[in-house]
């Protein structure tokens, strides 16, 4: 098990130190808070990614639907001749 580059022995040491520092009664509350913060970060990241993807798609569609300069020049010449 390797999470964030931390293996199982390192996680056990971190958990033991946290248990000694915060105590067994405070540790579940801290874990819950950390989980909520991580969940909020994941939601924000997912929202940002979907917004970015949507904007990129709109930009691609706008570029694809943009008339070419040659067609614009020909259209200007046609209106100037009239």
C-alpha positions as YAML, in Angstrom:
chain: A
units: angstrom
residues:
- id: 1
  name: UNK
  ca: [0.00, 0.00, 0.00]
- id: 2
  name: UNK
  ca: [1.60, 3.24, -1.16]
- id: 3
  name: UNK
  ca: [-0.38, 6.46, -0.67]
- id: 4
  name: UNK
  ca: [1.30, 9.79, -1.51]
- id: 5
  name: UNK
  ca: [4.67, 8.00, -1.61]
- id: 6
  name: UNK
  ca: [4.22, 6.82, 1.98]
- id: 7
  name: UNK
  ca: [4.40, 3.10, 2.70]
- id: 8
  name: UNK
  ca: [2.73, 1.13, 5.47]
- id: 9
  name: UNK
  ca: [5.59, 1.46, 8.01]
- id: 10
  name: UNK
  ca: [5.71, 5.23, 7.60]
- id: 11
  name: UNK
  ca: [1.92, 5.46, 7.97]
- id: 12
  name: UNK
  ca: [2.11, 3.43, 11.20]
- id: 13
  name: UNK
  ca: [4.75, 5.79, 12.61]
- id: 14
  name: UNK
  ca: [2.67, 8.86, 11.66]
- id: 15
  name: UNK
  ca: [-0.45, 7.32, 13.21]
- id: 16
  name: UNK
  ca: [1.44, 6.48, 16.43]
- id: 17
  name: UNK
  ca: [2.83, 10.02, 16.73]
- id: 18
  name: UNK
  ca: [-0.62, 11.50, 16.06]
- id: 19
  name: UNK
  ca: [-2.11, 9.21, 18.70]
- id: 20
  name: UNK
  ca: [0.48, 10.35, 21.24]
- id: 21
  name: UNK
  ca: [0.06, 14.06, 20.39]
- id: 22
  name: UNK
  ca: [-3.72, 14.28, 20.11]
- id: 23
  name: UNK
  ca: [-4.90, 11.38, 22.22]
- id: 24
  name: UNK
  ca: [-7.39, 8.62, 21.40]
- id: 25
  name: UNK
  ca: [-10.49, 10.79, 21.96]
- id: 26
  name: UNK
  ca: [-9.46, 13.62, 19.64]
- id: 27
  name: UNK
  ca: [-8.05, 11.46, 16.82]
- id: 28
  name: UNK
  ca: [-11.39, 10.37, 15.26]
- id: 29
  name: UNK
  ca: [-12.54, 14.00, 15.15]
- id: 30
  name: UNK
  ca: [-9.33, 15.05, 13.44]
- id: 31
  name: UNK
  ca: [-9.66, 12.18, 10.96]
- id: 32
  name: UNK
  ca: [-13.24, 13.18, 10.21]
- id: 33
  name: UNK
  ca: [-12.22, 16.80, 9.63]
- id: 34
  name: UNK
  ca: [-9.37, 15.71, 7.39]
- id: 35
  name: UNK
  ca: [-11.72, 13.48, 5.40]
- id: 36
  name: UNK
  ca: [-14.22, 16.30, 4.92]
- id: 37
  name: UNK
  ca: [-11.46, 18.67, 3.80]
- id: 38
  name: UNK
  ca: [-10.13, 16.09, 1.35]
- id: 39
  name: UNK
  ca: [-13.65, 15.50, 0.01]
- id: 40
  name: UNK
  ca: [-14.16, 19.24, -0.45]
- id: 41
  name: UNK
  ca: [-10.86, 19.48, -2.33]
- id: 42
  name: UNK
  ca: [-11.86, 16.59, -4.61]
- id: 43
  name: UNK
  ca: [-15.24, 18.20, -5.33]
- id: 44
  name: UNK
  ca: [-13.62, 21.56, -6.12]
- id: 45
  name: UNK
  ca: [-11.07, 19.84, -8.34]
- id: 46
  name: UNK
  ca: [-13.81, 17.95, -10.20]
- id: 47
  name: UNK
  ca: [-15.83, 21.16, -10.66]
- id: 48
  name: UNK
  ca: [-12.77, 23.01, -11.98]
- id: 49
  name: UNK
  ca: [-11.99, 20.20, -14.40]
- id: 50
  name: UNK
  ca: [-15.55, 20.07, -15.76]
- id: 51
  name: UNK
  ca: [-15.66, 23.87, -16.12]
- id: 52
  name: UNK
  ca: [-12.31, 23.87, -17.90]
- id: 53
  name: UNK
  ca: [-13.43, 21.08, -20.24]
- id: 54
  name: UNK
  ca: [-16.69, 22.89, -21.02]
- id: 55
  name: UNK
  ca: [-14.88, 26.16, -21.78]
- id: 56
  name: UNK
  ca: [-12.32, 24.38, -23.96]
- id: 57
  name: UNK
  ca: [-15.11, 22.68, -25.92]
- id: 58
  name: UNK
  ca: [-16.89, 26.02, -26.45]
- id: 59
  name: UNK
  ca: [-13.65, 27.58, -27.65]
- id: 60
  name: UNK
  ca: [-13.04, 24.72, -30.08]
- id: 61
  name: UNK
  ca: [-16.57, 25.07, -31.44]
- id: 62
  name: UNK
  ca: [-16.11, 28.83, -31.85]
- id: 63
  name: UNK
  ca: [-12.85, 28.32, -33.74]
- id: 64
  name: UNK
  ca: [-14.40, 25.60, -35.92]
- id: 65
  name: UNK
  ca: [-17.36, 27.83, -36.80]
- id: 66
  name: UNK
  ca: [-15.22, 30.93, -37.45]
- id: 67
  name: UNK
  ca: [-15.30, 31.92, -41.13]
- id: 68
  name: UNK
  ca: [-12.00, 31.72, -42.97]
- id: 69
  name: UNK
  ca: [-10.24, 34.99, -43.93]
- id: 70
  name: UNK
  ca: [-10.43, 34.16, -47.67]
- id: 71
  name: UNK
  ca: [-14.21, 33.82, -47.47]
- id: 72
  name: UNK
  ca: [-14.46, 37.11, -45.58]
- id: 73
  name: UNK
  ca: [-12.33, 38.87, -48.20]
- id: 74
  name: UNK
  ca: [-14.46, 37.43, -51.03]
- id: 75
  name: UNK
  ca: [-17.65, 38.51, -49.25]
- id: 76
  name: UNK
  ca: [-16.28, 42.05, -48.82]
- id: 77
  name: UNK
  ca: [-15.37, 42.21, -52.51]
- id: 78
  name: UNK
  ca: [-18.86, 41.07, -53.49]
- id: 79
  name: UNK
  ca: [-20.49, 43.77, -51.39]
- id: 80
  name: UNK
  ca: [-18.05, 46.40, -52.66]
- id: 81
  name: UNK
  ca: [-18.83, 45.51, -56.30]
- id: 82
  name: UNK
  ca: [-22.57, 45.93, -55.75]
...
